[in-house]
Amino acid sequence: MQPTIDASMALLQQAEAEFAPDIVFACSFGAEDVTLLDLISRCARSIVIVTLDTGRLPQQTYDVMDACRARYGMPIEAYFPAAAEVEFIVREAGPNLFRESVEKRKLCCEIRKIHPLRRALAGRKAWLTGVRREQAGSRQQMAAIEHDEQFDIKKINPLIEWSEADVWSYIRAHDVPYNALHDAHYPSIGCAPCTRAIAVGENPRAGRWWWEQEDGVAECGLHASPVKRKS
Ligand code: SF4
């Protein structure tokens, strides 16, 4: 466990030294992201913390966001979808368009997540994520340092080698605030209408967009872009 933490902190310090103040951590306040936030608070506090508020998040996510604000005393910049874009999709397809087709679900994610992230990353040199390789088959090829071609920016994943047990061991050992939904069998948490609890033995991401999955795993597009591996 200790070498994993040391390696992640070394990578954070290296990234801060190279890219601050033009480096952001896009934090969703899931278990991995509160772990990374805690690490940043300890060793790389000039990294800018941002979050994407889709307007459809569960109350428990706002609660852990508040707990982190109090715990770490670091500003958290919230990026919202453009009102005109949300008004357009709701007017044309209703508030639950994501149930109607994969295309409409991806349009909703594009407007509520991708566009705000694009604004959050504009003018930056690097962004940090809490993704882990074992989370999904689509993340198997991800590396600690990549070039994200979708956003044309350096992408750094300090927890890429961590296991789920590593994450929870860290959270318990450091009393890190975490989303209460994790205790109700939600290993992966996104928007409220697109996230459900999973059963024992299900893929950890099976609770995301479960109605459209054939292989048990779906992605929102934030981490699905082609990347060039650096290490
Ligand atoms: Fe829309 Fe669901 Fe994607 Fe959230 S997760 S942006 S509600 S489709």
Residues whose N, C-alpha, C, O or C-beta is under 5 A from the ligand:
A	BS01	SF4	T54 R56 F98 R105 C108 C109 R112 G190 C191 C194
